[in-house]
Amino acid sequence: MGGQKKTEFTLEQIQQREFALLEAFDAYCKRHGLTYCLCGGSLLGAVRHKGFIPWDDDIDLMMPRDDYERLRDLARKEPVADFLVHRYPGDAHYPYGFAKIVDTKTVIYERNITDDGQRDGLALDIFPLDRMYTVAWKNRLLLTRIKFWIQVGKVGAGMIRPERDSLKKRLRNLVMLLLRPIAACTRYEKVMAKVDRIAAGRRNLTPYIVGNLGWPNQWKDMFPKEVFDSYVDLDFETGRFPCPVGYDAYLTQLYGNYMRIPKEGERVAHSFRAYWRDEEA
C-alpha cells in the first residue's frame, strides 16, 4: 500500500455491501430457479426491523439440500457475479461446514481464524436445510456427532484459542487440548467436508423434521417440515426476499420472544474488520 492508511468499513458500509451481495444472489437464484430463504438473524431482522438488525453485520440464508448442491455445481460454471465466488465445505483454506458466497473485492480480518495464506471477503452465509429423523434420540446422536467434528475442524483451523477469563473459556481450553491430537491427524478442510457428508446423509427419509446441520445452533435447529413448506416475501431494507412461511414458529423456537429488543449488553455481533481488497496491507 506504499504507506497509505487502510480505511476500515463502518457497520453501515458492511451492511450496504452485504445487501448488494444479497441482491446479486437473489437475481441469480431467480434466473436459475433456485429456492432459498432468509434465516437466523436476517429473518429476525426482516420480521422485527424490516432490514438488518441494527447491530448485525452478516446475512444468513438457507437452501433445501438439493438446491444447495445445485448452486455449488452451477456456480463452478457460472459465478453468481463477476465479483463473487462460491466457497464450499472441503475447499482449500475454508474452515466452515456450510457454504458462503464471498465478495472478492473486499477482505476481512477475523479474530479467531488462523492466517494460513488466504483471506476471504464479506460474504453471504448459506446453510443447507437437511432431513432429520423423527426419533428424538437419533437426532440428538446425529447433532452430537456433527458438533464433535465441527469442534475438531475449528481446533484445526485455529478458531478455538486458549483463554483464561472465565470457567466457560477454561472448559473451551480443555476441549481444545483433548481434540488437538485428532485435529492434527487431518486438515480441517477434510473435516468440514466430512461434516457436510454427514449432514446430507438422510436423503431417503420422509422429511417430517428438517434442520440446519452445517453449523447447528445448539439443539434448536430442528423444525417440522411445514415451517419450510412454502415461502413468503418480506421487506428487507429496500427489497423483498423469500422467508419461510412458518417464520413465527421458527423464530420463536430460536429466540423465544423474538419481538423484544435485547438490552445493549445482550446484543451479539461478529468480530471482524473489513476493508476494500485493493487497500489491503
PAGU-14897 format. One record per residue (C-alpha): x, y, z. Coordinates in steps of 0.2 Angstrom, whole numbers, plus 2048, in hexadecimal, padded with zeros to 3 digits. Layout:
<pts>
+-----+-----+-----+
:  c1 :  c2 :  c3 :
+-----+-----+-----+
:   X :   Y :   Z :
...
+-----+-----+-----+
</pts>
This chain:
<pts>
+-----+-----+-----+
:  c1 :  c2 :  c3 :
+-----+-----+-----+
: 800 : 800 : 800 :
: 80F : 80B : 800 :
: 80C : 812 : 811 :
: 7FA : 817 : 80D :
: 7EE : 814 : 81C :
: 7E0 : 807 : 81A :
: 7CE : 80D : 81D :
: 7C4 : 801 : 827 :
: 7B2 : 7FF : 822 :
: 7A5 : 806 : 82E :
: 797 : 7FA : 833 :
: 78B : 804 : 827 :
: 798 : 801 : 819 :
: 799 : 7EE : 81D :
: 786 : 7ED : 81D :
: 784 : 7F7 : 80C :
: 791 : 7EC : 804 :
: 789 : 7DC : 80A :
: 778 : 7E2 : 804 :
: 780 : 7E4 : 7F3 :
: 786 : 7D2 : 7F4 :
: 775 : 7CC : 7F9 :
: 76D : 7D5 : 7EA :
: 779 : 7CD : 7DE :
: 776 : 7BC : 7E6 :
: 763 : 7BE : 7E5 :
: 764 : 7C2 : 7D2 :
: 76F : 7B3 : 7CF :
: 763 : 7A7 : 7D9 :
: 754 : 7AE : 7CF :
: 75D : 7AC : 7BF :
: 761 : 79A : 7C2 :
: 751 : 795 : 7CC :
: 75B : 792 : 7DC :
: 751 : 792 : 7ED :
: 758 : 79C : 7FC :
: 752 : 7A6 : 80A :
: 758 : 7B2 : 818 :
: 75B : 7A9 : 829 :
: 763 : 7AC : 83A :
: 767 : 7BE : 83E :
: 762 : 7C4 : 82C :
: 751 : 7BD : 82D :
: 74F : 7C4 : 83F :
: 755 : 7D5 : 837 :
: 748 : 7D4 : 829 :
: 73A : 7D0 : 836 :
: 73F : 7DC : 844 :
: 748 : 7EA : 83B :
: 743 : 7E8 : 828 :
: 756 : 7E7 : 825 :
: 766 : 7E4 : 82E :
: 766 : 7E2 : 841 :
: 76E : 7F3 : 844 :
: 77E : 7EB : 84C :
: 77F : 7DC : 840 :
: 78D : 7DB : 834 :
: 789 : 7CB : 829 :
: 77B : 7C3 : 81F :
: 775 : 7B2 : 822 :
: 76C : 7A7 : 815 :
: 766 : 796 : 813 :
: 763 : 78A : 805 :
: 75B : 779 : 803 :
: 769 : 76C : 801 :
: 765 : 769 : 7EF :
: 766 : 77B : 7EA :
: 775 : 77E : 7F6 :
: 77F : 771 : 7EC :
: 778 : 777 : 7DB :
: 77E : 788 : 7DF :
: 790 : 781 : 7E2 :
: 790 : 778 : 7D1 :
: 789 : 788 : 7C8 :
: 794 : 794 : 7D0 :
: 7A4 : 78A : 7CB :
: 79E : 78D : 7B9 :
: 796 : 79E : 7BA :
: 79A : 7A9 : 7C9 :
: 78C : 7B2 : 7D2 :
: 795 : 7C2 : 7CD :
: 7A6 : 7C7 : 7C6 :
: 7AB : 7CD : 7D8 :
: 7A4 : 7BE : 7E1 :
: 7AB : 7AC : 7E4 :
: 7A2 : 79D : 7EC :
: 7AB : 795 : 7FA :
: 7A6 : 784 : 800 :
: 7AB : 778 : 80E :
: 7BB : 76F : 808 :
: 7C2 : 77E : 7FE :
: 7D4 : 782 : 802 :
: 7D6 : 78E : 811 :
: 7C3 : 78E : 815 :
: 7BF : 789 : 827 :
: 7AC : 788 : 827 :
: 79F : 77A : 825 :
: 794 : 785 : 81B :
: 796 : 78F : 80B :
: 799 : 7A2 : 808 :
: 798 : 7AD : 7F9 :
: 7A7 : 7B8 : 7FB :
: 7AB : 7CA : 7F5 :
: 7BC : 7CA : 7EC :
: 7BD : 7DD : 7ED :
: 7BE : 7DD : 800 :
: 7C8 : 7D5 : 80D :
: 7C4 : 7D2 : 81F :
: 7CF : 7CE : 82E :
: 7C7 : 7C2 : 83B :
: 7CD : 7C1 : 84D :
: 7CC : 7AE : 84E :
: 7D2 : 7A8 : 83D :
: 7E4 : 7A3 : 83A :
: 7ED : 7AC : 82C :
: 7F2 : 79E : 821 :
: 7F5 : 7A8 : 811 :
: 7E3 : 7AC : 80B :
: 7D6 : 7B9 : 811 :
: 7C5 : 7B9 : 80B :
: 7BA : 7C9 : 80A :
: 7A8 : 7CE : 810 :
: 79C : 7BF : 80C :
: 78B : 7B8 : 80C :
: 78A : 7A9 : 818 :
: 780 : 79B : 810 :
: 77A : 78C : 81A :
: 773 : 77C : 814 :
: 762 : 777 : 819 :
: 763 : 764 : 81C :
: 757 : 756 : 821 :
: 758 : 74F : 832 :
: 751 : 740 : 83C :
: 740 : 740 : 844 :
: 747 : 738 : 853 :
: 74E : 744 : 860 :
: 75D : 73A : 866 :
: 763 : 737 : 854 :
: 763 : 749 : 851 :
: 76C : 74C : 861 :
: 779 : 73F : 85C :
: 77A : 747 : 84A :
: 77D : 759 : 851 :
: 78A : 753 : 85E :
: 794 : 74A : 850 :
: 793 : 75A : 845 :
: 797 : 766 : 853 :
: 7A6 : 75A : 858 :
: 7AE : 75B : 846 :
: 7AA : 76E : 845 :
: 7B4 : 770 : 855 :
: 7C2 : 766 : 84E :
: 7C3 : 771 : 83E :
: 7C2 : 781 : 848 :
: 7D1 : 77B : 853 :
: 7DA : 777 : 843 :
: 7D6 : 788 : 83B :
: 7DC : 791 : 84B :
: 7CA : 797 : 84E :
: 7CB : 791 : 861 :
: 7D9 : 79A : 86A :
: 7DF : 799 : 87C :
: 7D6 : 7A6 : 887 :
: 7D6 : 7A8 : 89A :
: 7C8 : 7B4 : 89F :
: 7BA : 7A9 : 8A4 :
: 7B6 : 797 : 8A8 :
: 7AD : 795 : 897 :
: 7BD : 79B : 88E :
: 7C7 : 78F : 899 :
: 7BC : 780 : 894 :
: 7BF : 786 : 882 :
: 7D1 : 784 : 885 :
: 7CF : 773 : 88B :
: 7C5 : 76E : 87C :
: 7D2 : 775 : 871 :
: 7E0 : 76B : 87A :
: 7D6 : 75B : 878 :
: 7D2 : 75D : 866 :
: 7E3 : 764 : 860 :
: 7EA : 752 : 85D :
: 7DB : 74E : 852 :
: 7DC : 75E : 849 :
: 7EE : 75C : 846 :
: 7EB : 74C : 83C :
: 7E2 : 754 : 82E :
: 7DF : 765 : 826 :
: 7D0 : 76F : 82C :
: 7CA : 770 : 81A :
: 7C7 : 75D : 81A :
: 7BF : 75E : 82A :
: 7B2 : 76B : 824 :
: 7AF : 760 : 815 :
: 7AB : 752 : 820 :
: 79F : 75D : 82A :
: 796 : 761 : 819 :
: 795 : 74E : 815 :
: 78D : 74A : 825 :
: 781 : 758 : 824 :
: 77B : 752 : 813 :
: 77A : 740 : 817 :
: 767 : 73D : 819 :
: 760 : 741 : 808 :
: 755 : 732 : 808 :
: 74B : 737 : 818 :
: 73A : 73F : 817 :
: 73E : 750 : 81C :
: 732 : 752 : 82C :
: 740 : 75B : 835 :
: 74D : 767 : 82C :
: 75C : 771 : 833 :
: 76C : 77A : 831 :
: 77A : 76D : 834 :
: 788 : 777 : 82B :
: 78B : 782 : 83B :
: 77D : 77E : 847 :
: 777 : 78A : 854 :
: 778 : 77F : 863 :
: 769 : 773 : 863 :
: 75D : 780 : 85C :
: 75F : 77D : 849 :
: 752 : 770 : 847 :
: 741 : 774 : 840 :
: 731 : 76C : 839 :
: 732 : 76C : 826 :
: 723 : 777 : 825 :
: 72D : 786 : 82B :
: 736 : 785 : 81A :
: 727 : 77E : 80F :
: 726 : 78F : 806 :
: 72D : 7A0 : 806 :
: 727 : 7B2 : 808 :
: 72F : 7C2 : 803 :
: 733 : 7CE : 811 :
: 73B : 7E0 : 811 :
: 74E : 7E0 : 814 :
: 755 : 7F1 : 812 :
: 750 : 7F8 : 801 :
: 74B : 7E7 : 7FA :
: 740 : 7D8 : 7FD :
: 747 : 7C6 : 7FF :
: 741 : 7B5 : 802 :
: 73E : 7AF : 814 :
: 737 : 79F : 81B :
: 724 : 79F : 81D :
: 726 : 799 : 82E :
: 731 : 7A7 : 834 :
: 728 : 7AA : 844 :
: 72B : 798 : 84A :
: 73D : 798 : 844 :
: 741 : 7A8 : 84C :
: 738 : 7A4 : 85C :
: 742 : 794 : 85D :
: 753 : 79C : 85B :
: 750 : 7AC : 864 :
: 741 : 7AB : 870 :
: 738 : 7BC : 870 :
: 741 : 7C1 : 861 :
: 738 : 7D2 : 85F :
: 740 : 7D8 : 86F :
: 74F : 7E3 : 86C :
: 75E : 7DD : 876 :
: 767 : 7E8 : 882 :
: 777 : 7EF : 87C :
: 782 : 7E3 : 885 :
: 778 : 7D4 : 87E :
: 77B : 7D9 : 86C :
: 786 : 7CD : 862 :
: 791 : 7D2 : 854 :
: 79F : 7CA : 84B :
: 7B1 : 7CF : 84D :
: 7B9 : 7D3 : 83D :
: 7C0 : 7E3 : 834 :
: 7BD : 7E6 : 822 :
: 7C6 : 7EF : 814 :
: 7C6 : 7F1 : 801 :
: 7D2 : 7E4 : 7FB :
: 7DD : 7F1 : 7F1 :
: 7E0 : 7F9 : 801 :
: 7E7 : 7EA : 80A :
: 7F8 : 7EB : 812 :
+-----+-----+-----+
</pts>
